Amino acid sequence: MARLYSITEVAEAFGLSVPALRYYEDCGLITPAARRGRVRHYDRAALERLALVQLWHVDGMIPLAGTAAVMASEQAAERKALLAAQRDEMTARARRLERAAAVLTHMLDCHRDRPLECPVTRAHIDARVDAALAGEELADDFLPPNEPAQSLSGPSAAPPASARRGGR
């Protein structure tokens, strides 16, 4: 007979809490092989499935709903499409994080005492206010394209090309 592992043993072995395992079960991600009294027990197949959940959710950073969809997909093409969508969203999120880090790096490296004295910040703020007043989409790129944060910082930072156009 195959060895069964109690929910407590599994939680400890996988670095999870018992409530997390119960939640995974509620989401349909794992299923206990047996119950002995009120205690759930898992076989090796359930542990392998849990390891897959961790691969997608923890290592792959896919939200639990996405993990459940990937786990439920029967067709390789469907699974790959779900994974590609997750990867694309993650790539877009990484770009947003890089932009946010560049903004903060610029603000930390800028030698101006006040943000609006910085030509880069001034150009962005002016563009954002103008867009808001014109009912246009607000710019979400603090730094102009092709101008890395490090080239814009410092006391002698010249205004970016976008700020030099149009007399701003």
RODOZA-583225 format. One record per atom (N, C-alpha, C): x, y, z; residue number from 1; atom name. Coordinates in steps of 0.02 Angstrom, whole numbers, plus 50000, padded with zeros to 5 digits. Layout:
N
((X; Y; Z); NUM; 'CA')
...
END
This chain:
168
((50042; 49940; 50000); 1; 'N')
((50000; 50000; 50000); 1; 'CA')
((50045; 50062; 50000); 1; 'C')
((50026; 50111; 49960); 2; 'N')
((50064; 50173; 49955); 2; 'CA')
((50059; 50214; 50019); 2; 'C')
((50113; 50246; 50035); 3; 'N')
((50115; 50287; 50095); 3; 'CA')
((50072; 50349; 50087); 3; 'C')
((50035; 50366; 50138); 4; 'N')
((49995; 50427; 50140); 4; 'CA')
((50026; 50475; 50190); 4; 'C')
((50020; 50539; 50175); 5; 'N')
((50049; 50591; 50217); 5; 'CA')
((49994; 50636; 50243); 5; 'C')
((49995; 50649; 50308); 6; 'N')
((49943; 50692; 50338); 6; 'CA')
((49950; 50763; 50313); 6; 'C')
((49897; 50800; 50319); 7; 'N')
((49897; 50870; 50297); 7; 'CA')
((49952; 50910; 50333); 7; 'C')
((49964; 50894; 50397); 8; 'N')
((50017; 50929; 50434); 8; 'CA')
((50085; 50912; 50406); 8; 'C')
((50097; 50849; 50390); 9; 'N')
((50161; 50828; 50361); 9; 'CA')
((50173; 50863; 50294); 9; 'C')
((50121; 50865; 50254); 10; 'N')
((50127; 50896; 50188); 10; 'CA')
((50139; 50971; 50195); 10; 'C')
((50102; 51003; 50239); 11; 'N')
((50111; 51075; 50250); 11; 'CA')
((50183; 51090; 50271); 11; 'C')
((50209; 51052; 50318); 12; 'N')
((50278; 51063; 50341); 12; 'CA')
((50328; 51049; 50285); 12; 'C')
((50319; 50995; 50248); 13; 'N')
((50366; 50976; 50196); 13; 'CA')
((50368; 51027; 50139); 13; 'C')
((50311; 51058; 50124); 14; 'N')
((50307; 51105; 50067); 14; 'CA')
((50311; 51178; 50089); 14; 'C')
((50319; 51190; 50154); 15; 'N')
((50325; 51259; 50177); 15; 'CA')
((50260; 51298; 50173); 15; 'C')
((50205; 51264; 50182); 16; 'N')
((50139; 51295; 50179); 16; 'CA')
((50104; 51289; 50246); 16; 'C')
((50051; 51326; 50254); 17; 'N')
((50010; 51318; 50314); 17; 'CA')
((49955; 51267; 50298); 17; 'C')
((49927; 51238; 50350); 18; 'N')
((49871; 51192; 50342); 18; 'CA')
((49812; 51228; 50309); 18; 'C')
((49795; 51289; 50331); 19; 'N')
((49740; 51325; 50297); 19; 'CA')
((49754; 51336; 50223); 19; 'C')
((49817; 51348; 50204); 20; 'N')
((49833; 51357; 50133); 20; 'CA')
((49817; 51293; 50094); 20; 'C')
((49835; 51236; 50121); 21; 'N')
((49819; 51172; 50088); 21; 'CA')
((49744; 51163; 50082); 21; 'C')
((49707; 51180; 50134); 22; 'N')
((49635; 51174; 50131); 22; 'CA')
((49607; 51221; 50077); 22; 'C')
((49636; 51281; 50072); 23; 'N')
((49614; 51329; 50021); 23; 'CA')
((49628; 51301; 49951); 23; 'C')
((49687; 51273; 49942); 24; 'N')
((49704; 51242; 49878); 24; 'CA')
((49653; 51188; 49860); 24; 'C')
((49632; 51150; 49910); 25; 'N')
((49582; 51099; 49898); 25; 'CA')
((49515; 51131; 49879); 25; 'C')
((49496; 51184; 49914); 26; 'N')
((49434; 51220; 49898); 26; 'CA')
((49435; 51247; 49826); 26; 'C')
((49494; 51266; 49803); 27; 'N')
((49502; 51292; 49734); 27; 'CA')
((49506; 51236; 49682); 27; 'C')
((49507; 51174; 49705); 28; 'N')
((49512; 51118; 49659); 28; 'CA')
((49582; 51104; 49634); 28; 'C')
((49632; 51132; 49668); 29; 'N')
((49701; 51123; 49646); 29; 'CA')
((49730; 51056; 49669); 29; 'C')
((49711; 51034; 49727); 30; 'N')
((49734; 50969; 49753); 30; 'CA')
((49675; 50932; 49784); 30; 'C')
((49683; 50867; 49789); 31; 'N')
((49631; 50825; 49818); 31; 'CA')
((49664; 50774; 49864); 31; 'C')
((49640; 50769; 49926); 32; 'N')
((49669; 50718; 49969); 32; 'CA')
((49651; 50648; 49944); 32; 'C')
((49696; 50601; 49955); 33; 'N')
((49684; 50532; 49934); 33; 'CA')
((49636; 50498; 49982); 33; 'C')
((49638; 50519; 50044); 34; 'N')
((49595; 50487; 50094); 34; 'CA')
((49586; 50534; 50154); 34; 'C')
((49537; 50516; 50195); 35; 'N')
((49527; 50550; 50259); 35; 'CA')
((49526; 50497; 50312); 35; 'C')
((49562; 50510; 50363); 36; 'N')
((49562; 50465; 50421); 36; 'CA')
((49533; 50506; 50478); 36; 'C')
((49471; 50493; 50493); 37; 'N')
((49436; 50536; 50540); 37; 'CA')
((49424; 50603; 50505); 37; 'C')
((49448; 50656; 50537); 38; 'N')
((49440; 50723; 50507); 38; 'CA')
((49504; 50747; 50475); 38; 'C')
((49555; 50704; 50471); 39; 'N')
((49620; 50725; 50446); 39; 'CA')
((49628; 50704; 50373); 39; 'C')
((49646; 50751; 50332); 40; 'N')
((49659; 50737; 50261); 40; 'CA')
((49728; 50704; 50255); 40; 'C')
((49732; 50658; 50207); 41; 'N')
((49795; 50624; 50192); 41; 'CA')
((49806; 50625; 50116); 41; 'C')
((49868; 50633; 50097); 42; 'N')
((49886; 50641; 50027); 42; 'CA')
((49934; 50586; 50005); 42; 'C')
((49925; 50562; 49944); 43; 'N')
((49971; 50513; 49916); 43; 'CA')
((50023; 50550; 49873); 43; 'C')
((50069; 50512; 49844); 44; 'N')
((50122; 50542; 49804); 44; 'CA')
((50094; 50581; 49745); 44; 'C')
((50042; 50556; 49712); 45; 'N')
((50012; 50592; 49655); 45; 'CA')
((49987; 50661; 49676); 45; 'C')
((49957; 50665; 49735); 46; 'N')
((49933; 50730; 49760); 46; 'CA')
((49992; 50776; 49775); 46; 'C')
((50047; 50747; 49800); 47; 'N')
((50106; 50788; 49814); 47; 'CA')
((50137; 50813; 49750); 47; 'C')
((50136; 50772; 49698); 48; 'N')
((50162; 50794; 49633); 48; 'CA')
((50118; 50851; 49606); 48; 'C')
((50054; 50845; 49615); 49; 'N')
((50008; 50898; 49593); 49; 'CA')
((50021; 50962; 49632); 49; 'C')
((50032; 50955; 49697); 50; 'N')
((50048; 51013; 49739); 50; 'CA')
((50113; 51046; 49716); 50; 'C')
((50162; 51004; 49698); 51; 'N')
((50226; 51031; 49673); 51; 'CA')
((50214; 51070; 49608); 51; 'C')
((50169; 51046; 49566); 52; 'N')
((50151; 51082; 49504); 52; 'CA')
((50117; 51149; 49521); 52; 'C')
((50073; 51148; 49570); 53; 'N')
((50040; 51210; 49592); 53; 'CA')
((50094; 51260; 49613); 53; 'C')
((50142; 51237; 49652); 54; 'N')
((50196; 51282; 49673); 54; 'CA')
((50238; 51306; 49614); 54; 'C')
((50250; 51262; 49566); 55; 'N')
((50288; 51282; 49507); 55; 'CA')
((50254; 51340; 49471); 55; 'C')
((50189; 51333; 49460); 56; 'N')
((50152; 51386; 49424); 56; 'CA')
((50142; 51447; 49468); 56; 'C')
((50119; 51436; 49530); 57; 'N')
((50099; 51492; 49573); 57; 'CA')
((50159; 51528; 49605); 57; 'C')
((50205; 51491; 49633); 58; 'N')
((50261; 51521; 49669); 58; 'CA')
((50318; 51539; 49621); 58; 'C')
((50343; 51489; 49586); 59; 'N')
((50400; 51500; 49542); 59; 'CA')
((50380; 51540; 49480); 59; 'C')
((50322; 51524; 49452); 60; 'N')
((50298; 51559; 49391); 60; 'CA')
((50260; 51623; 49406); 60; 'C')
((50245; 51635; 49470); 61; 'N')
((50210; 51695; 49492); 61; 'CA')
((50142; 51703; 49458); 61; 'C')
((50108; 51649; 49445); 62; 'N')
((50042; 51651; 49416); 62; 'CA')
((49991; 51653; 49473); 62; 'C')
((49943; 51699; 49471); 63; 'N')
((49892; 51701; 49524); 63; 'CA')
((49856; 51633; 49528); 63; 'C')
((49826; 51619; 49586); 64; 'N')
((49794; 51554; 49596); 64; 'CA')
((49740; 51540; 49545); 64; 'C')
((49701; 51590; 49525); 65; 'N')
((49649; 51578; 49474); 65; 'CA')
((49681; 51556; 49409); 65; 'C')
((49736; 51588; 49389); 66; 'N')
((49772; 51568; 49329); 66; 'CA')
((49803; 51500; 49336); 66; 'C')
((49829; 51486; 49396); 67; 'N')
((49858; 51420; 49410); 67; 'CA')
((49805; 51366; 49403); 67; 'C')
((49746; 51380; 49429); 68; 'N')
((49691; 51331; 49424); 68; 'CA')
((49673; 51319; 49351); 68; 'C')
((49671; 51373; 49311); 69; 'N')
((49655; 51365; 49240); 69; 'CA')
((49708; 51324; 49204); 69; 'C')
((49772; 51337; 49219); 70; 'N')
((49826; 51299; 49188); 70; 'CA')
((49821; 51226; 49209); 70; 'C')
((49809; 51214; 49273); 71; 'N')
((49804; 51145; 49298); 71; 'CA')
((49744; 51108; 49267); 71; 'C')
((49690; 51145; 49254); 72; 'N')
((49630; 51113; 49226); 72; 'CA')
((49634; 51102; 49151); 72; 'C')
((49680; 51136; 49118); 73; 'N')
((49683; 51130; 49045); 73; 'CA')
((49705; 51060; 49024); 73; 'C')
((49665; 51031; 48982); 74; 'N')
((49678; 50962; 48959); 74; 'CA')
((49723; 50961; 48897); 74; 'C')
((49716; 51011; 48855); 75; 'N')
((49753; 51014; 48792); 75; 'CA')
((49817; 51054; 48801); 75; 'C')
((49871; 51028; 48772); 76; 'N')
((49936; 51063; 48776); 76; 'CA')
((49931; 51132; 48746); 76; 'C')
((49896; 51139; 48690); 77; 'N')
((49890; 51204; 48657); 77; 'CA')
((49854; 51254; 48702); 77; 'C')
((49802; 51232; 48736); 78; 'N')
((49765; 51276; 48782); 78; 'CA')
((49811; 51297; 48840); 78; 'C')
((49847; 51249; 48868); 79; 'N')
((49892; 51263; 48923); 79; 'CA')
((49946; 51313; 48902); 79; 'C')
((49974; 51302; 48842); 80; 'N')
((50026; 51348; 48818); 80; 'CA')
((49998; 51418; 48806); 80; 'C')
((49937; 51422; 48782); 81; 'N')
((49905; 51488; 48772); 81; 'CA')
((49896; 51523; 48839); 81; 'C')
((49874; 51486; 48889); 82; 'N')
((49866; 51516; 48956); 82; 'CA')
((49933; 51539; 48984); 82; 'C')
((49984; 51497; 48976); 83; 'N')
((50051; 51516; 49000); 83; 'CA')
((50079; 51576; 48962); 83; 'C')
((50067; 51578; 48897); 84; 'N')
((50091; 51635; 48857); 84; 'CA')
((50057; 51699; 48880); 84; 'C')
((49992; 51695; 48893); 85; 'N')
((49956; 51755; 48917); 85; 'CA')
((49984; 51778; 48984); 85; 'C')
((49998; 51730; 49028); 86; 'N')
((50027; 51748; 49093); 86; 'CA')
((50096; 51779; 49085); 86; 'C')
((50136; 51750; 49040); 87; 'N')
((50203; 51776; 49028); 87; 'CA')
((50199; 51847; 49000); 87; 'C')
((50153; 51858; 48953); 88; 'N')
((50146; 51924; 48922); 88; 'CA')
((50125; 51976; 48974); 88; 'C')
((50079; 51958; 49018); 89; 'N')
((50058; 52003; 49071); 89; 'CA')
((50116; 52018; 49118); 89; 'C')
((50154; 51966; 49134); 90; 'N')
((50212; 51975; 49178); 90; 'CA')
((50264; 52020; 49146); 90; 'C')
((50275; 52012; 49081); 91; 'N')
((50323; 52054; 49045); 91; 'CA')
((50301; 52127; 49046); 91; 'C')
((50236; 52139; 49036); 92; 'N')
((50209; 52207; 49038); 92; 'CA')
((50216; 52236; 49108); 92; 'C')
((50203; 52195; 49159); 93; 'N')
((50209; 52217; 49228); 93; 'CA')
((50282; 52234; 49244); 93; 'C')
((50329; 52193; 49218); 94; 'N')
((50400; 52205; 49229); 94; 'CA')
((50421; 52271; 49197); 94; 'C')
((50394; 52286; 49138); 95; 'N')
((50409; 52350; 49106); 95; 'CA')
((50384; 52409; 49148); 95; 'C')
((50323; 52401; 49176); 96; 'N')
((50296; 52454; 49219); 96; 'CA')
((50339; 52463; 49281); 96; 'C')
((50362; 52408; 49309); 97; 'N')
((50406; 52412; 49368); 97; 'CA')
((50472; 52445; 49351); 97; 'C')
((50499; 52429; 49292); 98; 'N')
((50562; 52461; 49271); 98; 'CA')
((50553; 52536; 49263); 98; 'C')
((50495; 52556; 49233); 99; 'N')
((50482; 52628; 49226); 99; 'CA')
((50476; 52661; 49294); 99; 'C')
((50440; 52628; 49340); 100; 'N')
((50432; 52655; 49407); 100; 'CA')
((50499; 52661; 49442); 100; 'C')
((50542; 52611; 49435); 101; 'N')
((50608; 52614; 49466); 101; 'CA')
((50649; 52670; 49435); 101; 'C')
((50643; 52681; 49370); 102; 'N')
((50679; 52735; 49336); 102; 'CA')
((50656; 52803; 49362); 102; 'C')
((50591; 52811; 49374); 103; 'N')
((50566; 52874; 49401); 103; 'CA')
((50596; 52886; 49470); 103; 'C')
((50593; 52835; 49513); 104; 'N')
((50620; 52843; 49580); 104; 'CA')
((50695; 52854; 49580); 104; 'C')
((50730; 52819; 49536); 105; 'N')
((50803; 52829; 49530); 105; 'CA')
((50818; 52901; 49509); 105; 'C')
((50780; 52925; 49460); 106; 'N')
((50791; 52994; 49438); 106; 'CA')
((50778; 53043; 49496); 106; 'C')
((50723; 53033; 49531); 107; 'N')
((50707; 53079; 49586); 107; 'CA')
((50759; 53076; 49641); 107; 'C')
((50787; 53017; 49654); 108; 'N')
((50840; 53011; 49704); 108; 'CA')
((50906; 53042; 49681); 108; 'C')
((50920; 53035; 49617); 109; 'N')
((50984; 53059; 49589); 109; 'CA')
((50982; 53133; 49570); 109; 'C')
((50923; 53160; 49561); 110; 'N')
((50916; 53230; 49538); 110; 'CA')
((50943; 53277; 49592); 110; 'C')
((50983; 53324; 49571); 111; 'N')
((51015; 53369; 49618); 111; 'CA')
((50974; 53433; 49630); 111; 'C')
((50916; 53436; 49604); 112; 'N')
((50872; 53495; 49614); 112; 'CA')
((50839; 53488; 49683); 112; 'C')
((50831; 53545; 49716); 113; 'N')
((50800; 53544; 49782); 113; 'CA')
((50725; 53530; 49779); 113; 'C')
((50694; 53553; 49726); 114; 'N')
((50622; 53545; 49719); 114; 'CA')
((50608; 53508; 49654); 114; 'C')
((50562; 53460; 49656); 115; 'N')
((50549; 53420; 49595); 115; 'CA')
((50533; 53462; 49534); 115; 'C')
((50494; 53516; 49542); 116; 'N')
((50473; 53555; 49483); 116; 'CA')
((50530; 53599; 49456); 116; 'C')
((50586; 53602; 49491); 117; 'N')
((50644; 53637; 49464); 117; 'CA')
((50685; 53591; 49417); 117; 'C')
((50671; 53528; 49420); 118; 'N')
((50705; 53479; 49376); 118; 'CA')
((50674; 53484; 49307); 118; 'C')
((50713; 53492; 49254); 119; 'N')
((50685; 53498; 49187); 119; 'CA')
((50648; 53436; 49165); 119; 'C')
((50670; 53378; 49186); 120; 'N')
((50636; 53315; 49167); 120; 'CA')
((50568; 53311; 49201); 120; 'C')
((50568; 53323; 49266); 121; 'N')
((50504; 53321; 49303); 121; 'CA')
((50457; 53376; 49278); 121; 'C')
((50483; 53435; 49268); 122; 'N')
((50443; 53491; 49244); 122; 'CA')
((50410; 53474; 49177); 122; 'C')
((50448; 53446; 49131); 123; 'N')
((50421; 53428; 49065); 123; 'CA')
((50365; 53376; 49072); 123; 'C')
((50375; 53328; 49116); 124; 'N')
((50324; 53276; 49125); 124; 'CA')
((50261; 53306; 49157); 124; 'C')
((50270; 53346; 49208); 125; 'N')
((50212; 53376; 49242); 125; 'CA')
((50174; 53422; 49195); 125; 'C')
((50209; 53463; 49157); 126; 'N')
((50176; 53507; 49108); 126; 'CA')
((50136; 53466; 49057); 126; 'C')
((50166; 53413; 49032); 127; 'N')
((50132; 53370; 48983); 127; 'CA')
((50071; 53337; 49014); 127; 'C')
((50077; 53316; 49076); 128; 'N')
((50021; 53282; 49109); 128; 'CA')
((49964; 53331; 49122); 128; 'C')
((49979; 53391; 49145); 129; 'N')
((49927; 53441; 49157); 129; 'CA')
((49894; 53461; 49092); 129; 'C')
((49934; 53473; 49040); 130; 'N')
((49906; 53492; 48975); 130; 'CA')
((49860; 53437; 48948); 130; 'C')
((49880; 53374; 48954); 131; 'N')
((49839; 53319; 48931); 131; 'CA')
((49774; 53314; 48970); 131; 'C')
((49779; 53323; 49036); 132; 'N')
((49719; 53319; 49078); 132; 'CA')
((49669; 53374; 49058); 132; 'C')
((49695; 53434; 49048); 133; 'N')
((49651; 53490; 49030); 133; 'CA')
((49622; 53483; 48960); 133; 'C')
((49657; 53448; 48917); 134; 'N')
((49633; 53438; 48848); 134; 'CA')
((49589; 53376; 48843); 134; 'C')
((49580; 53341; 48898); 135; 'N')
((49540; 53280; 48896); 135; 'CA')
((49575; 53222; 48861); 135; 'C')
((49641; 53226; 48857); 136; 'N')
((49680; 53173; 48823); 136; 'CA')
((49704; 53122; 48874); 136; 'C')
((49728; 53068; 48847); 137; 'N')
((49756; 53015; 48890); 137; 'CA')
((49819; 53042; 48925); 137; 'C')
((49824; 53028; 48989); 138; 'N')
((49881; 53052; 49027); 138; 'CA')
((49942; 53010; 49012); 138; 'C')
((49998; 53043; 49005); 139; 'N')
((50061; 53008; 48992); 139; 'CA')
((50081; 52967; 49053); 139; 'C')
((50103; 52906; 49040); 140; 'N')
((50126; 52865; 49096); 140; 'CA')
((50202; 52854; 49093); 140; 'C')
((50234; 52883; 49044); 141; 'N')
((50306; 52876; 49039); 141; 'CA')
((50339; 52939; 49065); 141; 'C')
((50367; 52935; 49124); 142; 'N')
((50402; 52992; 49154); 142; 'CA')
((50463; 53010; 49113); 142; 'C')
((50502; 52959; 49095); 143; 'N')
((50563; 52971; 49056); 143; 'CA')
((50548; 52962; 48983); 143; 'C')
((50572; 53006; 48941); 144; 'N')
((50561; 53000; 48869); 144; 'CA')
((50592; 52935; 48842); 144; 'C')
((50565; 52908; 48788); 145; 'N')
((50595; 52848; 48759); 145; 'CA')
((50668; 52861; 48740); 145; 'C')
((50708; 52810; 48745); 146; 'N')
((50778; 52812; 48725); 146; 'CA')
((50821; 52859; 48767); 146; 'C')
((50796; 52880; 48825); 147; 'N')
((50836; 52921; 48869); 147; 'CA')
((50837; 52887; 48938); 147; 'C')
((50889; 52848; 48952); 148; 'N')
((50891; 52812; 49016); 148; 'CA')
((50896; 52859; 49075); 148; 'C')
((50874; 52836; 49132); 149; 'N')
((50872; 52877; 49193); 149; 'CA')
((50940; 52906; 49210); 149; 'C')
((50993; 52866; 49204); 150; 'N')
((51058; 52891; 49224); 150; 'CA')
((51082; 52949; 49182); 150; 'C')
((51061; 52955; 49119); 151; 'N')
((51083; 53011; 49078); 151; 'CA')
((51045; 53075; 49094); 151; 'C')
((50992; 53069; 49133); 152; 'N')
((50951; 53128; 49147); 152; 'CA')
((50962; 53157; 49216); 152; 'C')
((51002; 53124; 49257); 153; 'N')
((51011; 53147; 49325); 153; 'CA')
((51072; 53191; 49330); 153; 'C')
((51077; 53225; 49386); 154; 'N')
((51135; 53267; 49398); 154; 'CA')
((51119; 53340; 49390); 154; 'C')
((51163; 53383; 49416); 155; 'N')
((51149; 53455; 49417); 155; 'CA')
((51147; 53485; 49347); 155; 'C')
((51182; 53455; 49300); 156; 'N')
((51183; 53484; 49234); 156; 'CA')
((51138; 53448; 49185); 156; 'C')
((51089; 53412; 49212); 157; 'N')
((51045; 53374; 49168); 157; 'CA')
((51008; 53420; 49121); 157; 'C')
((51017; 53407; 49058); 158; 'N')
((50981; 53447; 49008); 158; 'CA')
((50910; 53421; 49003); 158; 'C')
((50863; 53463; 48985); 159; 'N')
((50795; 53438; 48977); 159; 'CA')
((50794; 53386; 48922); 159; 'C')
((50750; 53336; 48930); 160; 'N')
((50745; 53285; 48878); 160; 'CA')
((50721; 53316; 48813); 160; 'C')
((50732; 53280; 48759); 161; 'N')
((50713; 53304; 48693); 161; 'CA')
((50639; 53324; 48691); 161; 'C')
((50597; 53284; 48725); 162; 'N')
((50525; 53299; 48724); 162; 'CA')
((50510; 53366; 48758); 162; 'C')
((50551; 53386; 48807); 163; 'N')
((50539; 53449; 48841); 163; 'CA')
((50564; 53508; 48800); 163; 'C')
((50612; 53495; 48757); 164; 'N')
((50640; 53550; 48717); 164; 'CA')
((50596; 53567; 48658); 164; 'C')
((50553; 53520; 48638); 165; 'N')
((50508; 53533; 48582); 165; 'CA')
((50449; 53574; 48606); 165; 'C')
((50424; 53618; 48567); 166; 'N')
((50362; 53653; 48583); 166; 'CA')
((50370; 53708; 48635); 166; 'C')
((50430; 53726; 48653); 167; 'N')
((50441; 53782; 48698); 167; 'CA')
((50422; 53770; 48770); 167; 'C')
((50419; 53709; 48792); 168; 'N')
((50401; 53697; 48863); 168; 'CA')
((50460; 53704; 48907); 168; 'C')
END
